[in-house]
Amino acid sequence: MRNFSAVIERCPDTGTYVAYVPGFPGAHTQGATLDELDQNLREVISMLLEDGEPRLQTEFIGV
């Protein structure tokens, strides 16, 4: 099982959470709660991995 680091932000106007995996094209989603966001991001990554290993455009180092 691979692990990916995601950036998570919350829109101050709507309260919606948004997440993306840096350097992983298409690996982004949103959710009304952090649990929903986590589930959605796992589904998106799973779908993207069906096409094989991703060619990451960048490597996440940290914050």
N, C-alpha and C positions, 0 to 999 in steps of 0.2 A: 504494500500500500504506500502510495506517495503522499507526501505532505506538501501543501502549498500555503504560503503566507498571503493573507488578504488584507487590504486596506479597507477599513470600515468607517463610514462617515454618516452623520445624521443631518438631514435637511432641517434647518431651524424653522422654516415656514410650514412644512407639512408634517414633520416628525418622522418621515420615512427614512429607513436605513438603506444605505447603498454600499455595496462591496464590489471590489475588483481585485484580481490577482495581477500584480504588476508584471508586465512583459508577456502575459498569456492572452493572446488575442481572443476575444469573445467571452472570456471568463469574468463576467460582471452580471450583477442582478440587484434586486431591491426587495424589501419586505417591510411590513408594518411593525414587526417585532424582531428582536435579535434571533429568536428561535426560528421564525419564518425565514429570515435572511440566511441563516445557517443552512436550513433545509434546501432553500432555493439555490444557494451557491454550490452545495454538494451535487445537486441534480445537474446543474449547468456543467460543472467540471466532469462529471461522469459521462454526460453526453459528448463533450468535446474529446474525452479520452477514447471513445469508441472509434475514432478515426486514427488512433495510434498515439504514440508519445508526442507531446507538443514540442514545437520548436520555439522555445522561449526567446522573445526578442531582447530581453534584458534579464539580469539576475538580481533578485531582491537580496539586499545586504542587511538592512535593518534600519531602525530609526533611533 
